[in-house]
Structures are given as C-alpha cells and as structure tokens.
Amino acid sequence: MQIFKVGGAVRDQLLGRTVVDVDWVVVGATPEQMRAQGFRPVGDDFPVFLHPTSGEEYALARTERKSGHGYGGFVFHTSPDVSLEEDLLRRDLTVNAMAQADDGTLFDPYGGQADLAARVLRHVSPAFAEDPLRVLRVARFAARYAYLGFSVASETLALMRTLAESGELAHLTAERVWQEFARALMEDNPEIFIQVLRDCGALKALLPEVDALFGVPQPAEHHPEIDTGVHILSVLQQCARFKQSLNIRWACLLHDLGKGTTDPAEWPRHIAHETRGLALIKKVNKRLKTPNDCAELALLVGEYHTHAHRALELRPETLLKLLMSFDIMRRPQRFDDFVSASEMDSRGRLGLEDRLYPQADYLRQAAAVVRAVNVKPLLEQGLQGAELGLALNAQRLLALQRYVAAARAI
C-alpha cells in the first residue's frame, strides 16, 4: 500500500497558495485493507474512505470508462493493480494530475509543473472531453488563477467547445451546474469564469439569457463601455473588488437580462427592460434551482435597480413603496443587499468604477427612517386592523417626506 497527496493540494502548495483541502490516493490496496485500518467508506460510485482521525478523503487508485451521458456517466475500476500514473491520467488538468509522496517526492507524469510555470490550464488527455462538468471546472480554475496570469490552453478550449456543441452540457444536473456557478462567482475574478464559458460556447448552452447580452449596445453617455455583456463582466469585477456575497453577485449577473430582448430598432435605448427581464430571471432561477435568497434578490434587483439609481429624484410616496416592496421591517438585510447590488451596477461602467454613489447612503438612511416610526402611539389610540395599517403608513410617509425635504435642502 502506497499513499500519495494528489490534486489541488499539490498544485496550490507549488503555487505558494494556502492549501484548504487535502485529498489522497491509495495505490495497491483493497477496500478490505482500508477498513481493517479503521478507514470509513463513503459514497456509492467508487471506493472513497475517510481517515479515522483527520477525516480527510482517501480514494483507491482507479480508472474510468465513459458509459453514458453527463458527469455521472462513467464506469469506474479499482484494483490493487491500478498504478499511480493510470489514476492521474483520468484527471482533468495537468496541474491537477500531480502527486506527492510522504518524503516529498513529486510525481508529475503529464507535465503539470511545466504548465504551472507557463501559467497554462491544459487537459491531461483526450478523455477530458468525456466529462461535461470539466468545462465549468476549467472556467472556474481560470477565474481563480487569473491573478497569477493563467489562461486556458487553446487546445483545451477547443475540447471545451466540442463539449458545448455536443449537447453533453444538457445532461448535467441543475444542482451541479449551480454548485459550479456559485463557487466560481465567489472567486476573485468571476468575470473570467463567464468570459471563458462564452469563449467556448458553454455560456450559450447553459445561460443563453446572459450570452444574448453580448453585442447589445447601450447609450454611451450612461455606459461608456457600450456593450451590455461587457458591462455585466465589469459589474462582476466590482462585486469581487468590494467582496460582495453570492446573492449579490448572482443578482448582478442577471440584472440586465431584459436588455437582451430589446428590439434592435430601439437600440441603444432599453425602455422597460427591468420588467421585461423578470420572466427571464425567473426562468434562469427555475432552471438552475437557485437557492431562494439568491433567486429573490435577483428578481428584486432586476425590477428595481433603476429606482436605486434615481433614488435622489424619487417622490416620498414612490420611495416608501420601494422600501415596502423589500419588506424592510422584517428583512432589512435584503434591502441592504439590493443597495449594494445597485452600487455595483453603477460602478461597473468603463471609467466610472470609482465614482461615488450617494444613492447608497440615501437609501439606507431612508430605510432607517421608516423603521424608526413607532407604532405604539397608534396602538394606544385604539387603532387596529386596516385602520392601524393606514395610519402607520401615513406616519411612515410623513417621516420620509421630512427626510427627503431635509436631504434636498442640503
């Protein structure tokens, strides 16, 4: 029995990055031997065991053969006779196909070190094209390591394009696609993830609604970058710059989907794109089974982001209606996230990344003013039911009117 550290732990160690998860491969062992040493088996697809004390994953060396569609369409073969080189051969990228022995000896049969030095993400073998999930993984790695200068090898991008065109991506489960999107959007360069998917045709297969935004012009006076797709990439850059949460990044990715449905005869204007985009946002959220917090915020940002941009001009009545649409009394964080997403949208414009966004403080303070209205005096007057609701709304509007008047007087 021989045990080797493999995959990402070896890669990140060589890059000088913090190693988060450590995976191990075991060569020359049987499941019975693993259990005899106290390892606990997990999973149904192939023999993976948890270390009795560390809890880290130890997988028996294996080979795999394509047997169906999608990520799960493989038959795995494990045996004490499977070599380390055979196990590494089935992996996606050369930089992930390295192993290290306990004494520090590095095993690199497929040139992973050279590709690390060259800053290239390159597939190990033509079998790469058998697993559609690898398209998303490579795009995610490109986003993660972009700051180091990594790019996808042209021949690997060609294989990714072949996968995208084959229809294999349609066999990925919504859960796996969402998982990859969620992880990639939280990288330091999430825009690279979207760009790589677009470069290989996978964005059109997985998120055609976003892909349709590229090449759609916007008014130059508001959007110096012109192209709506480029704007989306820039907004994601700002999300990473300001370390926004996943729900904000997801909302920013989808907020302008309505612009993809504008009649070209009306370009570069996009009247009512906010409401036209709602059906598309709902469609995407349903298709990817997006978690509720992300799905809800995406819809709200899609519908109301231009309200945020015009916040300083809104009448108190409109401002109150906007605030109550977010249920700010019970869910204050959701409105705060909306404001953050709107600010990222404003900053995601060429040359305007550092422009101040006074609407953010204005809106947050307006929400605080409304929340500060005390219902107790109204209850003491004996008001209840619909009458209480009307009176409370009137008090909130009065408070907002005073706030707006004071803000405009400055």
Secondary structure, DSSP 4 states (H G I P E B T S, - for coil): -EEEEETHHHHHHHHTPPP---EEEEES--HHHHHHTTPEEE-SSS-EEE-TTT--EEEE-EEEEE-SSSTT-EEEEE-TT--HHHHHHTSSBGGGS-EE-TT--EE-TT-HHHHHHHTEE-BSSGGGGG-THHHHHHHHHHHHSGGGT-EE-HHHHHHHHHHHHHTGGGGS-HHHHHHHHHHHHTSS-HHHHHHHHHHTTHHHHH-HHHHTTTT-B--TTT-TT-BHHHHHHHHHHHHHHTT--HHHHHHHHHTTGGGGGS-GGGTT--TTHHHHHHHHHHHHHHHHT--HHHHHHHHHHHHHHHHHHTGGG--HHHHHHHHHHTTTTT-HHHHHHHHHHHHHHHH-STT-TT---THHHHHHHHHHHHHT--SHHHHHTT--HHHHHHHHHHHHHHHHHHHHHHHHH-
